[in-house]
Amino acid sequence: MKNQYTETDPQSLLRSSTAVILAGGKSSRMNYYPKSHLPWQGGSFLSALSSQLTHFSRCVVSVDRKDRFENIGETVEDRYADCGPLSGIYSSLEAADTQLVFITACDTPLLKSELVEYLFRQWKPQYDCCIAKTGDGRIHPLCGIYKKELAPVLRQSLEQGDRRVMRFLEQQNLHIVEIPAEMEEQLTNVNTQEIYQSLCGQSVTE
C-alpha cells in the first residue's frame, strides 16, 4: 500500500490517493433511471465527474450490483446490500490500495477538480476524514477524504445495523471544511427530476 502520510504537498497527496464515485442506489426520484448515466454536456454525469478526477492514482465507481453497470471502467460492488452510501464507502475503502480515498456522489456533476484540491489542502494526518460544508450550514459527507483504516470500524457499524453516515463520522476525528462561496454550486445534488430539468432543460426520459 502506498504510504501517503509522509507527503506534505497537497498535489502529491492527491495523486497518490484513490477517487471513488458512488453510483449505487435505486434512483427512485429519477424515475429509477441511473443518475450516473443521465445525459450531461455531451456525455453523462459519470463521465463529467471522471474527467475531474484524472489526477488520482486510481478512479473507481462504487455500485450496488455490477450487472447494472457494464462498460464503465473499474467498479467495486457493495459488500452489504441495500445499506445505502455507508456500504459504498466501506466497500470502497476495503478495496482501496491507498491510505486515502476521496469520495464523491454520482449526482454532483458540477464538481470540479479545484474543489477536490481545496479539500486536500485542508488535510492533516491526524484526521480520519475531511468533508465539505457549505455556507448554509449543510454538511456534505459524500464529498470528502477518508482514511482506508476506517474500513473495520465501518464494517462494525454496518453489522450493527447503523447505516447513518453522519452518525458514524461524528464518532471519528472529523474535520469539516467550509467551502468558499464561489465553489458552493459544485456541490449541487441533482437528485430529482425537477433539479435535472432546471439545469439542463430536458427531462430524465428524453
N, CA, C and O of each residue as an XYZ file, in Angstrom:
824
protein
N       0.840     -1.192      0.000
C       0.000      0.000      0.000
C       0.883      1.253      0.000
O       1.915      1.298      0.669
N       0.470      2.240     -0.740
C       1.246      3.460     -0.828
C       1.175      4.229      0.484
O       0.096      4.440      1.038
N       2.347      4.646      0.975
C       2.405      5.403      2.214
C       2.258      6.879      1.888
O       3.151      7.484      1.295
N       1.127      7.457      2.279
C       0.852      8.830      1.893
C       1.084      9.832      3.007
O       1.177     11.031      2.742
N       1.178      9.377      4.231
C       1.247     10.331      5.323
C       2.572     11.061      5.384
O       2.706     12.028      6.134
N       3.564     10.619      4.608
C       4.821     11.347      4.528
C       4.739     12.493      3.536
O       5.625     13.347      3.507
N       3.694     12.527      2.727
C       3.537     13.594      1.741
C       3.145     14.897      2.430
O       2.322     14.907      3.346
N       3.748     15.999      1.974
C       3.380     17.310      2.505
C       2.720     18.184      1.452
O       1.991     19.118      1.787
N       2.969     17.891      0.189
C       2.390     18.671     -0.894
C       0.996     18.144     -1.225
O       0.857     16.961     -1.535
N      -0.048     18.990     -1.169
C      -1.412     18.511     -1.441
C      -1.564     17.847     -2.800
O      -2.312     16.878     -2.931
N      -0.867     18.352     -3.814
C      -0.968     17.750     -5.145
C      -0.381     16.336     -5.141
O      -0.945     15.428     -5.751
N       0.731     16.153     -4.465
C       1.329     14.817     -4.380
C       0.425     13.875     -3.603
O       0.279     12.703     -3.951
N      -0.180     14.404     -2.546
C      -1.097     13.611     -1.734
C      -2.282     13.146     -2.567
O      -2.698     11.990     -2.490
N      -2.818     14.062     -3.363
C      -3.956     13.732     -4.223
C      -3.575     12.674     -5.254
O      -4.318     11.718     -5.480
N      -2.412     12.855     -5.876
C      -2.002     11.921     -6.934
C      -1.753     10.519     -6.408
O      -1.806      9.555     -7.171
N      -1.481     10.390     -5.114
C      -1.230      9.059     -4.554
C      -2.444      8.532     -3.787
O      -2.315      7.627     -2.963
N      -3.622      9.101     -4.059
C      -4.863      8.661     -3.419
C      -5.814      8.068     -4.453
O      -5.587      8.178     -5.657
N      -6.870      7.446     -3.971
C      -7.900      6.852     -4.822
C      -9.132      7.749     -4.837
O      -9.496      8.329     -3.814
N      -9.766      7.861     -5.983
C     -11.050      8.563     -6.088
C     -12.155      7.537     -6.297
O     -11.996      6.581     -7.056
N     -13.274      7.746     -5.615
C     -14.422      6.844     -5.740
C     -15.674      7.662     -6.040
O     -15.950      8.661     -5.377
N     -16.427      7.225     -7.048
C     -17.718      7.820     -7.369
C     -18.806      6.842     -6.945
O     -18.901      5.740     -7.485
N     -19.624      7.245     -5.980
C     -20.711      6.386     -5.507
C     -21.864      6.430     -6.510
O     -22.449      7.488     -6.744
N     -22.185      5.281     -7.097
C     -23.210      5.237     -8.145
C     -24.294      4.213     -7.875
O     -25.080      3.900     -8.769
N     -24.354      3.684     -6.664
C     -25.402      2.720     -6.353
C     -26.713      3.423     -6.017
O     -26.843      4.630     -6.224
N     -27.658      2.690     -5.511
C     -28.940      3.285     -5.138
C     -30.012      3.063     -6.181
O     -29.722      2.780     -7.343
N     -31.258      3.194     -5.751
C     -32.388      2.890     -6.628
C     -32.787      4.044     -7.530
O     -33.469      3.832     -8.532
N     -32.371      5.275     -7.190
C     -32.688      6.444     -8.007
C     -34.195      6.606     -8.208
O     -34.660      6.894     -9.311
N     -34.937      6.419     -7.141
C     -36.404      6.449     -7.250
C     -36.923      7.822     -7.642
O     -37.933      7.933     -8.336
N     -36.229      8.876     -7.198
C     -36.698     10.226     -7.528
C     -36.344     10.641     -8.950
O     -36.718     11.723     -9.403
N     -35.615      9.765     -9.653
C     -35.310      9.975    -11.069
C     -36.055      8.948    -11.920
O     -35.592      8.571    -12.997
N     -37.198      8.505    -11.435
C     -37.990      7.516    -12.159
C     -37.176      6.245    -12.387
O     -37.340      5.565    -13.400
N     -36.290      5.928    -11.426
C     -35.448      4.727    -11.432
C     -34.432      4.697    -12.573
O     -33.897      3.638    -12.903
N     -34.170      5.849    -13.169
C     -33.121      5.946    -14.185
C     -31.793      6.159    -13.448
O     -31.717      7.060    -12.613
N     -30.748      5.374    -13.718
C     -29.473      5.532    -13.002
C     -28.914      6.952    -13.153
O     -28.672      7.414    -14.268
N     -28.718      7.624    -12.048
C     -28.250      9.011    -12.112
C     -26.879      9.119    -12.769
O     -26.584     10.101    -13.450
N     -26.062      8.122    -12.565
C     -24.723      8.159    -13.166
C     -24.771      8.200    -14.684
O     -23.839      8.696    -15.317
N     -25.855      7.682    -15.283
C     -25.969      7.601    -16.739
C     -26.750      8.764    -17.345
O     -26.930      8.809    -18.563
N     -27.212      9.693    -16.537
C     -28.004     10.804    -17.073
C     -27.185     11.618    -18.072
O     -26.023     11.923    -17.808
N     -27.779     11.976    -19.227
C     -27.058     12.786    -20.213
C     -26.632     14.129    -19.621
O     -27.395     14.795    -18.922
N     -25.380     14.505    -19.929
C     -24.860     15.743    -19.355
C     -23.702     16.270    -20.196
O     -22.651     15.635    -20.282
N     -23.897     17.426    -20.812
C     -22.839     18.126    -21.548
C     -22.106     17.220    -22.537
O     -20.877     17.186    -22.585
N     -22.890     16.494    -23.318
C     -22.321     15.629    -24.344
C     -21.849     14.285    -23.846
O     -21.344     13.474    -24.623
N     -22.006     14.041    -22.574
C     -21.634     12.756    -22.006
C     -22.658     12.344    -20.970
O     -23.859     12.334    -21.243
N     -22.187     12.006    -19.788
C     -23.069     11.601    -18.697
C     -22.565     12.221    -17.399
O     -21.479     12.799    -17.357
N     -23.359     12.097    -16.349
C     -22.893     12.533    -15.034
C     -21.570     11.855    -14.702
O     -20.636     12.494    -14.217
N     -21.503     10.555    -14.969
C     -20.320      9.786    -14.619
C     -19.083     10.240    -15.392
O     -18.001     10.367    -14.818
N     -19.241     10.483    -16.680
C     -18.093     10.910    -17.480
C     -17.634     12.311    -17.081
O     -16.439     12.606    -17.110
N     -18.585     13.179    -16.708
C     -18.226     14.532    -16.264
C     -17.399     14.480    -14.990
O     -16.389     15.172    -14.866
N     -17.835     13.654    -14.044
C     -17.084     13.524    -12.794
C     -15.722     12.887    -13.026
O     -14.713     13.345    -12.489
N     -15.699     11.841    -13.821
C     -14.434     11.145    -14.087
C     -13.393     12.081    -14.681
O     -12.207     11.970    -14.372
N     -13.833     13.003    -15.532
C     -12.906     13.934    -16.174
C     -12.276     14.901    -15.180
O     -11.229     15.485    -15.459
N     -12.910     15.074    -14.021
C     -12.373     15.972    -12.996
C     -11.504     15.242    -11.976
O     -10.939     15.869    -11.080
N     -11.394     13.929    -12.106
C     -10.679     13.132    -11.111
C      -9.479     12.407    -11.715
O      -9.034     11.387    -11.190
N      -8.968     12.930    -12.799
C      -7.896     12.245    -13.531
C      -6.545     12.312    -12.823
O      -5.635     11.561    -13.174
N      -6.394     13.191    -11.838
C      -5.100     13.315    -11.170
C      -4.887     12.259    -10.089
O      -3.784     12.126     -9.559
N      -5.923     11.520     -9.766
C      -5.781     10.468     -8.765
C      -5.061      9.263     -9.351
O      -5.056      9.058    -10.565
N      -4.457      8.473     -8.483
C      -3.749      7.280     -8.957
C      -4.721      6.248     -9.508
O      -4.341      5.400    -10.315
N      -5.974      6.319     -9.074
C      -6.973      5.330     -9.469
C      -8.357      5.938     -9.262
O      -8.590      6.630     -8.271
N      -9.255      5.688    -10.175
C     -10.640      6.152    -10.047
C     -11.566      4.943    -10.184
O     -11.497      4.210    -11.171
N     -12.423      4.743     -9.197
C     -13.281      3.565     -9.116
C     -14.737      4.015     -8.983
O     -15.025      5.044     -8.372
N     -15.641      3.241     -9.557
C     -17.067      3.500     -9.410
C     -17.650      2.484     -8.437
O     -17.545      1.277     -8.651
N     -18.262      2.977     -7.374
C     -18.895      2.106     -6.378
C     -20.337      1.852     -6.798
O     -21.099      2.791     -7.028
N     -20.706      0.575     -6.897
C     -22.039      0.211     -7.400
C     -22.707     -0.777     -6.452
O     -22.043     -1.486     -5.696
N     -24.047     -0.807     -6.510
C     -24.766     -1.779     -5.681
C     -24.689     -3.176     -6.287
O     -24.527     -4.168     -5.576
N     -24.811     -3.239     -7.646
C     -24.681     -4.528     -8.350
C     -23.936     -4.299     -9.655
O     -24.308     -3.439    -10.454
N     -22.891     -5.069     -9.860
C     -22.082     -4.868    -11.062
C     -22.852     -5.121    -12.346
O     -22.548     -4.520    -13.376
N     -23.842     -6.001    -12.302
C     -24.567     -6.310    -13.535
C     -25.428     -5.143    -14.013
O     -25.917     -5.159    -15.143
N     -25.617     -4.136    -13.170
C     -26.370     -2.942    -13.575
C     -25.466     -1.892    -14.195
O     -25.949     -0.911    -14.758
N     -24.147     -2.091    -14.096
C     -23.205     -1.063    -14.550
C     -22.106     -1.711    -15.369
O     -21.025     -2.011    -14.861
N     -22.394     -1.922    -16.636
C     -21.413     -2.545    -17.513
C     -20.696     -1.481    -18.337
O     -21.263     -0.439    -18.666
N     -19.448     -1.763    -18.659
C     -18.641     -0.905    -19.539
C     -18.472      0.513    -19.000
O     -18.554      1.488    -19.747
N     -18.235      0.614    -17.689
C     -17.991      1.948    -17.111
C     -16.636      2.012    -16.430
O     -16.377      2.933    -15.655
N     -15.777      1.057    -16.703
C     -14.466      1.061    -16.073
C     -14.445      0.206    -14.817
O     -15.270     -0.691    -14.648
N     -13.499      0.492    -13.946
C     -13.324     -0.313    -12.743
C     -14.446     -0.034    -11.744
O     -14.776      1.119    -11.468
N     -15.025     -1.106    -11.209
C     -16.117     -0.964    -10.249
C     -15.825     -1.750     -8.976
O     -15.060     -2.715     -8.973
N     -16.459     -1.305     -7.898
C     -16.436     -2.019     -6.622
C     -17.881     -2.247     -6.211
O     -18.658     -1.298     -6.115
N     -18.239     -3.483     -5.972
C     -19.624     -3.819     -5.629
C     -19.827     -3.756     -4.112
O     -18.951     -4.142     -3.338
N     -20.997     -3.265     -3.707
C     -21.329     -3.190     -2.285
C     -21.214     -4.561     -1.629
O     -21.741     -5.547     -2.145
N     -20.538     -4.622     -0.513
C     -20.429     -5.874      0.241
C     -21.637     -6.085      1.149
O     -21.911     -7.205      1.581
N     -22.348     -5.012      1.433
C     -23.575     -5.096      2.225
C     -24.698     -4.530      1.360
O     -24.728     -3.333      1.077
N     -25.611     -5.387      0.947
C     -26.679     -4.966      0.025
C     -27.708     -4.093      0.734
O     -28.022     -4.291      1.908
N     -28.227     -3.115     -0.023
C     -29.328     -2.266      0.437
C     -29.017     -1.570      1.756
O     -29.893     -1.441      2.612
N     -27.790     -1.126      1.924
C     -27.393     -0.419      3.154
C     -26.966      1.015      2.884
O     -26.319      1.645      3.721
N     -27.330      1.532      1.708
C     -27.094      2.936      1.418
C     -25.637      3.299      1.187
O     -24.793      2.424      0.992
N     -25.343      4.605      1.209
C     -23.983      5.060      0.892
C     -22.920      4.583      1.864
O     -21.754      4.474      1.485
N     -23.289      4.294      3.116
C     -22.290      3.825      4.072
C     -21.663      2.516      3.601
O     -20.469      2.289      3.796
N     -22.466      1.663      2.985
C     -21.937      0.410      2.444
C     -21.002      0.682      1.274
O     -19.978      0.015      1.126
N     -21.352      1.657      0.443
C     -20.480      2.015     -0.674
C     -19.149      2.558     -0.203
O     -18.102      2.237     -0.765
N     -19.192      3.384      0.834
C     -17.950      3.928      1.385
C     -17.099      2.802      1.957
O     -15.900      2.725      1.690
N     -17.721      1.928      2.743
C     -16.974      0.808      3.329
C     -16.345     -0.069      2.249
O     -15.153     -0.371      2.311
N     -17.131     -0.473      1.272
C     -16.641     -1.370      0.222
C     -15.488     -0.730     -0.545
O     -14.540     -1.413     -0.932
N     -15.571      0.567     -0.762
C     -14.523      1.284     -1.493
C     -13.250      1.377     -0.676
O     -12.158      1.191     -1.213
N     -13.369      1.663      0.622
C     -12.181      1.722      1.475
C     -11.526      0.348      1.579
O     -10.301      0.233      1.546
N     -12.337     -0.674      1.702
C     -11.818     -2.039      1.819
C     -11.033     -2.438      0.567
O     -10.027     -3.143      0.656
N     -11.497     -1.985     -0.593
C     -10.865     -2.368     -1.859
C      -9.687     -1.473     -2.242
O      -8.906     -1.826     -3.126
N      -9.553     -0.329     -1.592
C      -8.518      0.638     -1.971
C      -7.115      0.123     -1.661
O      -6.911     -0.605     -0.689
N      -6.147      0.509     -2.500
C      -4.754      0.163     -2.241
C      -3.955      1.408     -1.860
O      -2.726      1.411     -1.928
N      -4.657      2.455     -1.462
C      -4.024      3.679     -0.975
C      -4.570      3.977      0.415
O      -5.622      3.466      0.799
N      -3.857      4.799      1.159
C      -4.265      5.102      2.522
C      -5.371      6.157      2.597
O      -6.074      6.255      3.602
N      -5.517      6.939      1.534
C      -6.571      7.945      1.497
C      -7.464      7.714      0.286
O      -7.003      7.333     -0.790
N      -8.752      7.956      0.492
C      -9.744      7.782     -0.572
C     -10.643      9.010     -0.602
O     -11.200      9.410      0.420
N     -10.777      9.601     -1.776
C     -11.714     10.709     -1.948
C     -13.046     10.143     -2.422
O     -13.106      9.403     -3.404
N     -14.111     10.501     -1.710
C     -15.449     10.006     -2.022
C     -16.301     11.137     -2.584
O     -16.318     12.239     -2.034
N     -17.005     10.868     -3.674
C     -17.995     11.801     -4.183
C     -19.200     11.003     -4.673
O     -19.125      9.787     -4.850
N     -20.303     11.702     -4.885
C     -21.539     11.052     -5.331
C     -21.777     11.317     -6.799
O     -21.396     12.368     -7.313
N     -22.403     10.375     -7.477
C     -22.602     10.499     -8.923
C     -23.604     11.582     -9.292
O     -23.689     11.969    -10.458
N     -24.374     12.087     -8.309
C     -25.368     13.112     -8.638
C     -24.862     14.523     -8.371
O     -25.658     15.436     -8.150
N     -23.529     14.712     -8.391
C     -22.943     16.050     -8.277
C     -22.097     16.346     -9.516
O     -20.877     16.471     -9.410
N     -22.728     16.459    -10.691
C     -21.968     16.596    -11.934
C     -21.257     17.938    -12.088
O     -20.440     18.098    -12.994
N     -21.554     18.904    -11.218
C     -20.905     20.210    -11.303
C     -19.558     20.245    -10.581
O     -18.835     21.238    -10.660
N     -19.224     19.170     -9.884
C     -17.971     19.120     -9.131
C     -16.769     19.325    -10.058
O     -16.693     18.744    -11.140
N     -15.839     20.160     -9.611
C     -14.612     20.426    -10.367
C     -13.385     20.034     -9.537
O     -13.445     19.917     -8.313
N     -12.294     19.840    -10.236
C     -11.057     19.436     -9.567
C     -10.583     20.482     -8.568
O      -9.910     20.137     -7.597
N     -10.920     21.761     -8.784
C     -10.471     22.812     -7.872
C     -11.030     22.616     -6.465
O     -10.337     22.888     -5.484
N     -12.268     22.150     -6.352
C     -12.855     21.905     -5.033
C     -12.175     20.705     -4.371
O     -11.901     20.719     -3.171
N     -11.911     19.683     -5.155
C     -11.223     18.498     -4.633
C      -9.842     18.897     -4.098
O      -9.447     18.490     -3.005
N      -9.127     19.686     -4.872
C      -7.801     20.136     -4.460
C      -7.886     21.018     -3.213
O      -6.998     20.967     -2.362
N      -8.928     21.812     -3.097
C      -9.117     22.648     -1.917
C      -9.234     21.774     -0.664
O      -8.634     22.081      0.367
N     -10.000     20.694     -0.754
C     -10.132     19.789      0.383
C      -8.787     19.170      0.759
O      -8.462     19.062      1.941
N      -8.016     18.769     -0.230
C      -6.725     18.155      0.058
C      -5.750     19.150      0.691
O      -4.844     18.749      1.422
N      -5.929     20.433      0.417
C      -5.077     21.437      1.067
C      -5.408     21.575      2.554
O      -4.588     22.062      3.331
N      -6.604     21.149      2.945
C      -7.007     21.243      4.351
C      -6.665     19.971      5.140
O      -6.816     19.940      6.361
N      -6.215     18.946      4.456
C      -5.992     17.652      5.100
C      -4.787     17.681      6.036
O      -3.753     18.272      5.722
N      -4.939     17.027      7.200
C      -3.845     16.813      8.146
C      -3.832     15.332      8.525
O      -4.888     14.704      8.586
N      -2.642     14.765      8.781
C      -2.561     13.321      9.075
C      -3.389     12.864     10.265
O      -3.780     11.699     10.331
N      -3.667     13.768     11.210
C      -4.421     13.342     12.394
C      -5.913     13.152     12.122
O      -6.621     12.591     12.958
N      -6.399     13.607     10.976
C      -7.822     13.459     10.670
C      -8.135     12.034     10.221
O      -7.307     11.365      9.602
N      -9.350     11.587     10.547
C      -9.872     10.340      9.984
C     -10.604     10.612      8.687
O     -10.585      9.795      7.767
N     -11.243     11.753      8.620
C     -11.975     12.156      7.416
C     -12.089     13.668      7.386
O     -12.056     14.336      8.419
N     -12.223     14.185      6.187
C     -12.255     15.626      5.955
C     -13.348     15.866      4.915
O     -13.191     15.490      3.753
N     -14.461     16.494      5.328
C     -15.612     16.616      4.436
C     -16.023     18.076      4.251
O     -15.651     18.948      5.037
N     -16.791     18.320      3.204
C     -17.161     19.679      2.817
C     -18.412     20.169      3.547
O     -19.280     19.392      3.945
N     -18.464     21.496      3.703
C     -19.626     22.160      4.287
C     -19.880     23.442      3.502
O     -18.935     24.153      3.159
N     -21.139     23.745      3.215
C     -21.488     24.963      2.507
C     -21.951     26.040      3.488
O     -22.253     25.752      4.646
N     -22.001     27.281      3.008
C     -22.311     28.417      3.861
C     -23.676     28.372      4.510
O     -23.909     29.053      5.509
N     -24.590     27.577      3.956
C     -25.918     27.437      4.557
C     -25.917     26.467      5.734
O     -26.966     26.189      6.314
N     -24.741     25.953      6.085
C     -24.627     25.041      7.215
C     -24.755     23.578      6.845
O     -24.606     22.707      7.702
N     -25.028     23.293      5.578
C     -25.204     21.910      5.170
C     -23.862     21.209      5.047
O     -22.929     21.724      4.430
N     -23.779     20.021      5.646
C     -22.568     19.204      5.599
C     -22.723     18.159      4.498
O     -23.797     17.586      4.322
N     -21.644     17.918      3.763
C     -21.673     17.024      2.601
C     -20.719     15.851      2.830
O     -19.579     15.888      2.368
N     -21.170     14.812      3.536
C     -20.286     13.670      3.798
C     -19.899     12.900      2.544
O     -18.936     12.133      2.558
N     -20.651     13.103      1.452
C     -20.308     12.419      0.201
C     -19.458     13.310     -0.699
O     -19.468     13.183     -1.923
N     -18.733     14.203     -0.065
C     -17.675     14.957     -0.753
C     -16.561     15.124      0.274
O     -16.505     16.121      0.993
N     -15.683     14.142      0.328
C     -14.664     14.207      1.365
C     -13.570     13.175      1.225
O     -13.620     12.289      0.372
N     -12.578     13.315      2.088
C     -11.418     12.434      2.121
C     -11.554     11.503      3.321
O     -11.829     11.949      4.435
N     -11.361     10.222      3.088
C     -11.494      9.209      4.131
C     -10.216      8.379      4.231
O      -9.592      8.065      3.217
N      -9.832      8.023      5.461
C      -8.720      7.100      5.645
C      -9.188      5.664      5.400
O     -10.271      5.269      5.830
N      -8.369      4.908      4.716
C      -8.684      3.498      4.477
C      -8.858      2.731      5.789
O      -9.661      1.802      5.866
N      -8.107      3.120      6.818
C      -8.133      2.388      8.083
C      -9.476      2.501      8.812
O      -9.674      1.858      9.843
N     -10.390      3.305      8.288
C     -11.739      3.368      8.853
C     -12.576      2.146      8.480
O     -13.633      1.921      9.070
N     -12.119      1.358      7.515
C     -12.929      0.244      6.999
C     -13.417     -0.712      8.089
O     -14.603     -1.044      8.092
N     -12.566     -1.175      9.019
C     -13.077     -2.109     10.041
C     -14.143     -1.494     10.934
O     -15.080     -2.179     11.344
N     -14.007     -0.205     11.240
C     -14.996      0.463     12.085
C     -16.310      0.623     11.329
O     -17.393      0.492     11.900
N     -16.196      0.905     10.047
C     -17.384      0.991      9.199
C     -18.106     -0.349      9.130
O     -19.332     -0.413      9.222
N     -17.345     -1.394      8.970
C     -17.944     -2.732      8.908
C     -18.710     -3.037     10.196
O     -19.810     -3.588     10.159
N     -18.130     -2.683     11.306
C     -18.792     -2.920     12.592
C     -20.105     -2.148     12.672
O     -21.106     -2.675     13.157
N     -20.106     -0.910     12.205
C     -21.317     -0.097     12.222
C     -22.401     -0.721     11.353
O     -23.567     -0.769     11.747
N     -22.018     -1.197     10.174
C     -22.982     -1.819      9.270
C     -23.539     -3.121      9.860
O     -24.733     -3.399      9.748
N     -22.677     -3.900     10.478
C     -23.124     -5.165     11.049
C     -24.042     -4.964     12.258
O     -24.825     -5.845     12.613
N     -23.929     -3.787     12.882
C     -24.812     -3.452     13.993
C     -26.117     -2.816     13.521
O     -26.989     -2.487     14.326
N     -26.237     -2.649     12.198
C     -27.462     -2.117     11.619
C     -27.551     -0.604     11.570
O     -28.612     -0.060     11.263
N     -26.457      0.086     11.866
C     -26.462      1.545     11.812
C     -25.899      1.992     10.470
O     -24.708      1.835     10.204
N     -26.755      2.546      9.633
C     -26.362      2.923      8.275
C     -26.197      4.428      8.091
O     -25.982      4.884      6.967
N     -26.291      5.204      9.154
C     -26.266      6.663      9.037
C     -24.832      7.173      8.916
O     -24.017      6.982      9.818
N     -24.538      7.819      7.798
C     -23.180      8.268      7.514
C     -22.714      9.285      8.543
O     -21.625      9.147      9.100
N     -23.532     10.314      8.805
C     -23.097     11.362      9.729
C     -22.949     10.835     11.151
O     -22.047     11.259     11.873
N     -23.794      9.943     11.553
C     -23.650      9.367     12.898
C     -22.294      8.668     13.034
O     -21.620      8.782     14.058
N     -21.916      7.948     11.986
C     -20.620      7.284     12.000
C     -19.489      8.314     12.048
O     -18.560      8.184     12.846
N     -19.572      9.334     11.194
C     -18.486     10.313     11.102
C     -18.310     11.102     12.393
O     -17.187     11.442     12.769
N     -19.399     11.389     13.062
C     -19.319     12.165     14.305
C     -18.570     11.426     15.408
O     -18.161     12.035     16.397
N     -18.391     10.131     15.246
C     -17.646      9.343     16.227
C     -16.167      9.224     15.869
O     -15.399      8.581     16.584
N     -15.767      9.856     14.742
C     -14.383      9.801     14.292
C     -13.734     11.181     14.492
O     -14.378     12.140     14.917
N     -12.447     11.239     14.174
C     -11.750     12.534     14.203
C     -12.073     13.254     12.893
O     -11.336     13.181     11.910
N     -13.193     13.940     12.927
C     -13.766     14.544     11.719
C     -13.365     16.005     11.589
O     -13.467     16.777     12.543
N     -12.911     16.375     10.400
C     -12.613     17.776     10.090
C     -13.605     18.242      9.026
O     -13.670     17.679      7.934
N     -14.374     19.275      9.360
C     -15.370     19.819      8.429
C     -14.821     21.110      7.831
O     -14.444     22.032      8.555
N     -14.782     21.165      6.519
C     -14.182     22.293      5.805
C     -15.266     23.127      5.146
O     -16.036     22.622      4.330
N     -15.325     24.401      5.500
C     -16.286     25.297      4.833
C     -15.726     25.684      3.470
O     -14.618     26.211      3.360
N     -16.512     25.411      2.444
C     -16.089     25.643      1.062
C     -16.284     27.115      0.702
O     -17.288     27.706      1.098
N     -15.349     27.729     -0.042
C     -15.541     29.108     -0.485
C     -16.850     29.280     -1.256
O     -17.269     28.388     -1.993
N     -17.484     30.425     -1.077
C     -18.801     30.669     -1.664
C     -18.821     30.427     -3.175
O     -19.808     29.926     -3.714
N     -17.733     30.784     -3.852
C     -17.710     30.645     -5.311
C     -17.651     29.189     -5.761
O     -17.839     28.906     -6.944
N     -17.395     28.269     -4.848
C     -17.353     26.844     -5.197
C     -18.608     26.087     -4.771
O     -18.774     24.920     -5.126
N     -19.480     26.727     -4.024
C     -20.615     26.008     -3.439
C     -21.527     25.362     -4.470
O     -22.085     24.294     -4.217
N     -21.686     25.986     -5.621
C     -22.570     25.435     -6.648
C     -22.108     24.046     -7.093
O     -22.916     23.238     -7.549
N     -20.813     23.773     -6.959
C     -20.276     22.489     -7.392
C     -20.832     21.321     -6.571
O     -20.750     20.166     -6.990
N     -21.391     21.627     -5.410
C     -21.935     20.580     -4.555
C     -23.442     20.406     -4.735
O     -24.089     19.737     -3.930
N     -23.996     20.998     -5.775
C     -25.419     20.833     -6.057
C     -25.750     19.365     -6.282
O     -25.154     18.709     -7.135
N     -26.705     18.856     -5.511
C     -27.165     17.474     -5.687
C     -28.283     17.437     -6.722
O     -29.381     17.938     -6.479
N     -27.998     16.848     -7.862
C     -29.011     16.727     -8.917
C     -29.706     15.385     -8.692
O     -29.458     14.411     -9.403
N     -30.574     15.359     -7.696
C     -31.170     14.079     -7.288
C     -32.679     14.008     -7.478
O     -33.324     13.087     -6.977
N     -33.250     14.979     -8.203
C     -34.665     14.917     -8.557
C     -34.823     15.296    -10.025
O     -33.957     15.948    -10.607
N     -35.925     14.883    -10.606
C     -36.195     15.227    -11.998
C     -36.304     16.723    -12.183
O     -35.897     17.257    -13.215
N     -36.859     17.415    -11.178
C     -37.049     18.862    -11.284
C     -35.711     19.602    -11.323
O     -35.537     20.530    -12.113
N     -34.769     19.193    -10.475
C     -33.455     19.846    -10.472
C     -32.733     19.570    -11.781
O     -32.115     20.463    -12.361
N     -32.816     18.332    -12.239
C     -32.159     17.974    -13.503
C     -32.703     18.807    -14.657
O     -31.933     19.323    -15.467
N     -34.014     18.940    -14.735
C     -34.623     19.684    -15.822
C     -34.279     21.168    -15.745
O     -34.080     21.815    -16.773
N     -34.210     21.706    -14.535
C     -33.885     23.134    -14.393
C     -32.452     23.426    -14.808
O     -32.155     24.533    -15.256
N     -31.555     22.445    -14.666
C     -30.155     22.656    -15.020
C     -29.868     22.467    -16.497
O     -29.073     23.204    -17.081
N     -30.517     21.478    -17.101
C     -30.172     21.183    -18.499
C     -31.331     21.331    -19.467
O     -31.155     21.166    -20.674
N     -32.516     21.641    -18.954
C     -33.639     21.905    -19.842
C     -34.228     20.693    -20.518
O     -34.885     20.827    -21.550
N     -34.013     19.509    -19.966
C     -34.619     18.313    -20.544
C     -35.061     17.375    -19.432
O     -34.567     17.454    -18.308
N     -35.974     16.508    -19.746
C     -36.475     15.583    -18.734
C     -35.594     14.345    -18.676
O     -34.778     14.113    -19.568
N     -35.756     13.566    -17.645
C     -34.954     12.368    -17.437
C     -35.150     11.374    -18.579
O     -34.206     10.681    -18.957
N     -36.329     11.296    -19.118
C     -36.646     10.274    -20.117
C     -36.360     10.708    -21.544
O     -36.524      9.910    -22.468
N     -35.937     11.948    -21.751
C     -35.673     12.401    -23.123
C     -34.434     11.729    -23.702
O     -34.066     11.994    -24.846
